[in-house]
Amino acid sequence: MQESIWVTGIVLKQSPVGEYDRHISLLTKERGKLSAFARGARKPGSRFAAAAAPFAFGAFKLYEGRNAYTLAEADIQNFFEALREDYIGACYGMYFAEVADYYTRENNDEREMLKLLYQSLKALCAESLPNPLVRCVYECRALAVNGEFPGVPQDMQLEESTRYCLRYIAESPIEKLYTFAVNEKVLEQLKQVVAVYMKRFVGREFKSLEVLQTLC
């Protein structure tokens, strides 16, 4: 008899398999990043159709196979519906998921990245927060979570508000990351700093970012 586990997580990406199935990548609290098959998820009216969609967050029951997991049940708590109606916001979300996919590994403790991704998707749904600021915060904190944030740069002329924001993003509780606003000058400086750091420490192209850059 197959053993099953319950995990709490979010769907990072999905791809079609065969005629009716989907393969999903899950970022989970309990086991880091996992891959699973959602059998029949592409059939009309499938109970797994929504659960296998990107950004679906909730509890997933998985059967452990020899080489992969199979989705058995799902209790989805948040679909981030606002992103389904906002194409640009969804592109930002896909980029965030792609960065999370890049950084995370199976059986690692990825709880901080999971919290960061969840809070950042919520921030994208908030009309009061500009997407470029959310992106700066997400990228900066992703670097910090993974031990790659080098601190406030000393060789750049920055507003004191920009320096404060960088320290706040790197050190504050994730639940309080998106509780501030900045003016245009500070936002531009944040974008410059984070772009330099992402190029230095990540140094790769993301497909979703290429799409986003053609739209913004």
C-alpha positions as a printed Julia matrix, in Angstrom:
216×3 Matrix{Float64}:
   0.0    0.0     0.0
   1.31   3.42   -0.97
   2.18   5.79    1.85
   0.73   9.29    1.78
   1.8   12.61    3.24
   0.1   15.97    3.73
   2.11  19.08    2.87
   1.32  22.78    2.88
   2.6   24.67   -0.1
   2.17  26.58   -3.31
   2.3   25.53   -6.96
   5.33  27.1    -8.62
   4.7   25.81  -12.13
   2.89  23.15  -14.12
   3.31  21.42  -17.45
   1.14  19.03  -19.47
   1.94  15.31  -19.42
   0.32  12.88  -21.81
  -3.27  13.52  -22.84
  -4.89  14.36  -19.51
  -2.28  14.8   -16.74
  -0.21  17.65  -15.39
   3.18  17.7   -13.71
   3.45  20.29  -10.93
   6.28  21.72   -8.88
   5.32  22.46   -5.27
   7.19  24.59   -2.75
   6.23  23.11    0.62
   6.73  23.91    4.28
   7.55  20.34    5.24
   9.78  19.02    2.45
  11.03  21.92    0.41
  10.44  21.71   -3.33
   8.6   18.63   -4.6
   7.4   17.36   -7.96
   4.1   15.56   -8.33
   1.72  14.29  -11.01
  -1.88  15.49  -11.01
  -3.65  12.66  -12.81
  -6.52  13.77  -15.01
  -6.02  17.46  -14.18
  -6.54  18.45  -17.82
  -9.88  16.65  -18.16
 -12.95  18.91  -18.23
 -14.37  19.22  -14.73
 -11.37  17.6   -13.07
 -11.21  18.15   -9.31
  -7.49  18.82   -9.7
  -7.76  21.44  -12.46
  -7.59  24.43  -10.11
  -5.27  22.77   -7.58
  -2.66  22.18  -10.3
  -2.64  25.82  -11.43
   0.28  28.16  -10.63
  -0.12  30.16   -7.39
  -2.59  27.65   -5.86
  -1.8   27.63   -2.14
  -3.11  25.13    0.39
  -2.78  21.58    1.71
  -1.88  18.77   -0.66
  -2.12  15.05    0.0
   0.53  13.18   -1.96
   1.2    9.5    -2.52
   4.87   8.63   -2.48
   5.97   6.61   -5.48
   9.35   5.16   -6.3
  10.44   8.15   -8.38
   7.68  10.73   -7.98
   4.68  11.85   -5.97
   1.07  11.67   -7.12
  -1.55  14.2    -6.04
  -4.4   12.49   -4.17
  -6.31  15.39   -2.56
  -6.05  19.16   -2.31
  -7.58  21.76   -0.04
  -6.79  25.1    -1.68
  -6.98  28.14    0.58
  -5.88  30.88   -1.82
  -5.9   31.02   -5.61
  -4.76  34.67   -5.79
  -7.7   35.39   -8.04
  -6.67  39.0    -8.61
  -3.63  37.81  -10.56
  -5.84  35.79  -12.9
  -7.47  39.06  -13.97
  -4.25  41.11  -14.13
  -1.91  39.93  -16.88
   1.03  42.1   -15.83
   0.56  41.15  -12.17
   0.48  37.49  -13.19
   3.75  37.95  -15.08
   5.34  39.37  -11.93
   3.96  36.39  -10.01
   5.39  33.91  -12.52
   8.75  35.63  -12.22
   8.63  35.38   -8.43
   7.77  31.68   -8.73
  10.65  31.18  -11.15
  13.11  32.77   -8.72
  11.75  30.55   -5.93
  12.14  27.51   -8.18
  15.75  28.52   -8.89
  16.68  28.85   -5.22
  14.84  25.97   -3.57
  15.66  22.27   -3.28
  13.93  19.07   -2.21
  14.16  18.2     1.51
  15.62  21.62    2.34
  14.09  23.9     4.92
  12.44  26.35    2.53
   9.88  27.84    4.92
  11.27  31.35    4.59
  11.1   31.27    0.8
   7.56  29.89    0.98
   6.49  32.72    3.31
   8.24  35.27    1.13
   6.56  34.03   -2.03
   3.14  33.93   -0.37
   3.41  37.44    1.07
   4.76  38.78   -2.23
   1.86  37.34   -4.22
  -0.51  38.96   -1.72
   1.33  42.24   -2.23
   0.89  41.97   -6.0
  -2.86  41.73   -5.41
  -2.87  44.96   -3.37
  -3.72  47.96   -5.54
  -1.93  50.31   -3.15
   1.48  48.73   -3.79
   3.26  49.37   -7.11
   4.53  46.18   -8.74
   8.09  47.49   -9.26
   8.41  48.09   -5.5
   7.07  44.61   -4.74
   9.63  43.18   -7.15
  12.5   45.08   -5.48
  11.44  43.86   -2.06
  11.04  40.27   -3.25
  14.39  40.11   -5.03
  16.26  41.76   -2.18
  14.75  39.51    0.48
  15.22  36.37   -1.67
  18.92  37.18   -1.76
  18.93  37.67    2.02
  17.03  34.43    2.72
  19.61  32.53    0.71
  22.6   34.2     2.34
  23.6   36.31   -0.66
  22.59  39.83    0.34
  25.88  41.7     0.88
  24.41  44.62    2.78
  23.91  48.24    1.79
  26.44  49.23   -0.9
  29.0   51.76    0.26
  30.2   52.74   -3.22
  26.88  54.18   -4.44
  25.42  57.58   -3.69
  22.09  56.74   -2.11
  19.43  58.61   -0.19
  19.38  57.78    3.49
  15.8   56.57    2.96
  17.09  54.09    0.38
  19.69  52.76    2.79
  17.06  52.4     5.5
  14.74  50.54    3.1
  17.47  48.09    2.12
  18.23  47.31    5.75
  14.53  47.01    6.56
  13.9   44.61    3.64
  16.83  42.4     4.59
  16.1   42.21    8.33
  12.41  42.74    9.1
   9.9   39.9     9.61
   8.56  38.72    6.26
   4.99  39.42    7.38
   5.89  43.13    7.69
   7.83  43.54    4.45
   5.09  45.25    2.49
   4.1   47.91    4.99
   5.89  50.95    3.59
   5.84  53.26    0.59
   8.66  55.16   -1.13
   8.95  58.1    -3.47
  10.07  57.76   -7.09
  13.7   58.64   -6.4
  14.07  56.02   -3.68
  12.31  53.43   -5.83
  14.69  54.08   -8.72
  17.68  53.71   -6.4
  16.29  50.48   -4.98
  15.85  49.15   -8.51
  19.45  50.02   -9.38
  20.91  48.36   -6.29
  18.84  45.2    -6.56
  19.56  44.88  -10.31
  23.29  44.95   -9.58
  22.95  42.36   -6.82
  20.72  40.03   -8.86
  23.2   40.13  -11.75
  26.13  39.47   -9.42
  24.65  36.68   -7.33
  22.07  35.05   -9.62
  23.38  35.97  -13.04
  20.84  34.14  -15.17
  17.94  34.99  -17.43
  14.39  34.1   -16.4
  11.85  33.49  -19.15
   9.05  35.22  -17.26
  11.25  38.29  -16.75
  11.88  38.53  -20.48
   8.12  38.61  -21.05
   7.66  41.16  -18.27
  10.29  43.47  -19.73
   8.44  43.62  -23.03
   5.29  44.77  -21.22
   6.65  47.34  -18.76
